[in-house]
Amino acid sequence: MTPKQRLVNCLKFQPMDRPPMMEIAVWPQTRERWLQEGMPAEVNTTFMHRGDPFFGLEGYETVDLNLTGPVPAVKSRTIAEDGETVLFVDSFGRTRQGLKVDGKYTSICMDRYIAFPVKDRTSFKEFRRRYEGPAEERYPKDWEAVRDMARATDLPLTLMNPMSGTFGYYSMLRNWFGTEALSYLWYDDPDLIHECLDFLTDFAIRVLTRAVREIRFDYVWIHEDMAGKGGPLMGPDLFRKFLLPHYLRYVEFLKTNGVQVVLVDTDGDHRVLTPLFLEAGVDGFGPLERAAGMDPVEMRRQYGKSVCMSGGVDKRAIAKGRAAINAELKHVVAPIINQGGFIPTIDHAVPPDVSFSDFQYYLDQKRKIIFG
């Protein structure tokens, strides 16, 4: 069975030789630690993208389309910098303050977001021009070669742009307005939000139409990151009023054009929204963040084969050593791995408190479960 067939069959609860052996990426600081602890420099630690033979990991292939970033991009520039922080404007036009470690800007923690490019209808009409250009400018210049590669690969195929990210509704609104302003706008100016969402759906479908007609994609993630430990950043009533109609249209467009599985990528506790995602036609979720109370076994008990999953292995447990690793795998992987619909991975990018040896041990123990 090819990796492509294996992943699709797994997520669709169809017969497979075994579940995929995959993992999520690591933080740059984690990679630096592992190199110091003996990992060969040539090892790929993005993992899921094309996998890595050193760790025995399968991967996916992607077609990189810019479905999120403004075109032309806002010119990035540094506003101020000292020994500890850097204040800058990024390619989305967001003003951010980032932390420096050893004199260099790093992503070891989240930046502080200070200002955003869209504040009202006037600024939205101005900023949307960066999304109104021809679809072709968001495609690779060597599209025919990329298309032929995508048609030929035996790896699972998805849509993702590593530089500008993956399309999602809440995440795009947050990129434009910021979390705080958006939280008020649901109530203060709902017409503007409806206008933005109408525009986003039209934009996504317009850009993707050529791609999905020329290539058969196995799965597509909708990137939201719209929840925290205490729950989602919008409730079910707001989701039904604002996002659900657009999810219905977008998911139908994807599946009508051959996409096999549609997944939502969100951290945090999204349980109160799960029924609405399913109503929209979404098939599954990841990374099922354990610190937020998400549990793959409980999700399977509640939703059965109507929900497929990835993630679900607590990164905190992997940092605590072998006994904790064994207990975590016994709790969240072993009970459901043979039922299908589950690709167990660490529940977010692997942090630098996970040692190289503990990560290898975790993979060895997970491999024993997956391969039987």
N, C-alpha and C positions, 0 to 999 in steps of 0.2 A: 504494500500500500504506500503510495507517495505521501509526502508530508501534506500536500494540498488535500488529498482525499481524507487523510487522517483527521486534520483539523475540522474540515467541514462536517464529516460524519460525526465527530465528537460533539460539536456544538449543536448538531441537529438530532442528536440521540439516535443515530443510525449505527449499524454494525461497523466495528473498527478492530484492527489488530491490537491496539492499545491506545491510551490517551497520548496526546503530544507531550514531549519532554521539552518544555519551554521555560524561559525566565524573563523577567523585566530588566531594565537597564540599571546601572549603578551610578551613584554620585561621582563626580570627578575626584573628590577627595577620597572616596572608597578605592577607586582605581589606583591612586597614588599610594595608598596604604598597601594594597595587595602587591604592587610592584616591589615595594620595599620588603614584603614578606615572601617573595620568591615567584610571583606570577610572571611568566614570560611577557616581554614587552609587546610581542605581536598579537597577543590575545585580544579579541574583540569583546569589549564589555558593554556594547549596546545590546547584545544578546538576541532580543527578539527579531531584530532586523538581520536576517540571514543566519542567525544562530551562531554557534562557535564550536568547532571540533574539539578544542582543548577541554571544554567542559561537557562535551557530548550533548549540546543543546541544538534543537531544531529552531528554525526561524521563519520569517515571512519575507515576502518581496512586496515592494510598494511602488506605486506610481505617484510621483511628486507633482501635485498641482497646487498652486497657491489659491486656496479657497478661503483664506482668512485675512491675509495682509493687504493693506492699501497699496494700490498701484497708480502712480508711483509711490514708493514708500516715503514716509516722512524722513527727512534728513536727520540722522542721529547726531547728537552733539553733546559735549560735556559742558555743564553749566558751572559747576564748582567741584573742587576735589581737595581733600586733605589726607592726612595719614591714615584715617580710619574709614572714610566714606567717599563715595563719588555720587554727585547729583547730575543726572543726565536726562535727555529726551531720547526715547527709543523710536524704532521705525514705525510704530503705531501712533506716534505723537503723544505718548504718555510720559509725564515727568516722574522719574523714579529716583529713589536714593538707595544705593546698594552698599553693602558692607565689604570692606577690604580686609583680606587676611594675608599677612606677610607682604603688605604693600600692594597686593593685587586684588582687583574686584573679583569676587567669587559668588557662586550661587549656593553657598553652604546654608543660607537661610533666605527666607523670602524678602524681596525688596520692599521698601516702603513706597507705596504709590501715592503721589501727591496731587497730580492733575491729569485730566483726560481730555481728549480732543473734541468730544461732543458734549454739549451742555444743554442744548435746547433745539428747537426745530430749525432755527437759522443755521446753527453750526452743523446740524445733521445734514441739511441740504448742501452745505459746502463740502463736508467730509465725504458724503456718499459719491461725489464725483470720482473719487479714487477707486470706486467699485463699479463704475458704469462703463468702463472701457471694453473693448472687444474681448471675448472669452479667450482668444488665441494668446493674448499676452500673459495669461496665467498658466499656460502649458509650457513644457520644456521645448527648447528650440529644436531639439532632435526628436520631435514627437514620434515620427514613424519608427525610429529605432527603439524608442522606449516602448511603444505599442507592441512591436514584434517581440521584444523581450518578455513583456507581460503575458502575451499570448502563449509563449513557449515554456514558461517556468513551471516546475513541478512543486514550487513552494506555494503556500497559501498567499493569495494576492489581495492587497487592500489599498486604500487611498490614504496617504498621509504625507504632509510636508514637514520634514524635521525642523526646518527653519521657522516657518510661520505658523505651524500648528495644524490642528484638525478642526473642521467646522462643527459648531454647535450653537444653539440659539442663546441660551443664557450666557455662555462664555463670550459670544460676540458682543452682546449688549454690555457685558461687564468691561470688555476691552474698550468700548467706545465711551461709556458713561462712568465707569467705576462702580463698585459695589454699593457704596453709601447712596450716591445719587440715584442709582437704579432702584434701590429699595423704596425711595420716596416717589419715583416717577410712576410706578404701578398705580398709585393713587392720585398723584398731583396732575399727571398729564397722560392718562391712558391712551388717548388718541395718538400721541407721538409714539408710544411704544407699539401700538398696532401698526402704525405706518412703518416703523423700523423693521418689524417682523415680516410684514408683507414684502418689503424690499429684500430682506435677507433670503426668504424662500425663493423669490423670483431669481435672485442673483445666483444662489446655489444650483438651482435647476438649469439655468441658462449656461453656467460654466461647465457643469458636469455632463450635459446631454451628449456631447461628442464622445467623451471618455467612456461612458457606460454603454453607448451603442457600438463602440469599436472594440471594447474589452469586456470580458466577463469577470467581474470582481467577486471574490469568495465572501468577503465580509467588509463591513464599513463601520468604523467607530463614529459616534456622535459625541464630541468632547464637550462636557459641561463643567465638571468640577464645581458643582453647585450645592454642596452640603458640607457640614462640619460634624464634629462629635455630637453636637446638640440637635442635629437635624438639618433639613435643607434650608437654603436661603430664600425660598419662596414656598408658600403652602399650597395644598391641593387646589383650593379655590382659584388662586392666581394662576396656577399651572393650567387648569382646565380653561380658564377664560382667555389666557394669552398664548401659551405655548402649544397646547394640545392640537388646535386646528392646523398649525404649521407642521408639527410632528406627523400628523396623519398624512398630509400632502407630501412631505419629504420622504417619509418611509415608503409610501406607496410608489413614489417615483423610483426609488432605489430598487425595490423588489420587482416592480414591473419591468425594469431593465436588467434583470438577471442577478442582482445581488442576493446571495444566499442567506446571509445572516446580518442583522443590524444590531449593534451593541451600543450601550451608553457607558461612557467613561466618566465616572464621578467618584471622588473621594467621599468620605463621611457617611453619615446615616441617612440614606434616601428612602427608607422603608415606607414612609407615608405617601411617597410619590410612585412607588413601584406599580401599583394597579393602574395608574394613569399612563405610565410608560408602556405597559402591556396593552392597554386599550389602543394606544397609538400604533401598535404593531412591532414594537421593539422586542427582540428575542432574548437579550441577556444583558449582563452588567459586569463591570470590573472597575477597580481592583478589589472590591469587597474589603474595605479597610477594617481590620479587626479592632483597632483602638477605638473605633466609632461604634462598636457593637455589631458590626456586620459579620455573620457567621454562615459559611456555605452550607453546613449541615442543616441549620435552621431554615435557611432559604429553600433548600430542597424539600424539607418536610412541609413547608407552607405552600410552595408553588409547584412541586413535582416537576414534570417535564415541560412545563410552560415557560421555564426560565433556565437559560444556560449561563455559565459563570466562568470568570477567570480571576486569578488573584487568590485572596482569602487566607494566605499564610502570613502570620504575624511577624513582621520584620523585627519587632522587639524580642521575640522568642529566639530568633536566629542569632541574635547578639549575645544570648545568655549561655550558650554552650550546648553540649551534646544532649544532656538530659532534657533541657527545655525544647530542643529541636525535636527529639523523639516524641515528647508529649504533644507538641503542636501538630505534628504530622499524624499522630494517632487520633487526635481529636477532629481535625478538619479535613483530612485527605482520605485516610483509609476507609471511613464509613461509606463514602459515596463515589469513590473514584471509578468503580466498575459499573456505575449506573449510566455513564456517559454525561454529556452536557457540562463538563467541568475540566478546566485546564488550571491546575494549581500552580501558582507562582507567588513569590513574595508580594505583599500587598501594596507596594509602591517601590520607587527607586531604592536600591539597597544602600543604606546609610553607612558612614565610615566607622561605626562602632561594631560592624560585622567583620570579623577577621577572615583572612583568606582560607585558613584551615577550617573554620566553622562553616563557611559557605560551601566548601568542597564536601564536608561531611553531610551538610543538609542535602546537597544534590545527590550524594551517594544513597542516602536513606530514602529520598523521594524516588529515585530511580528503581530501588528495590520494590517499592509499592506499585509504581506504574508498570514495570516490566513483569511483575509477579514473581 
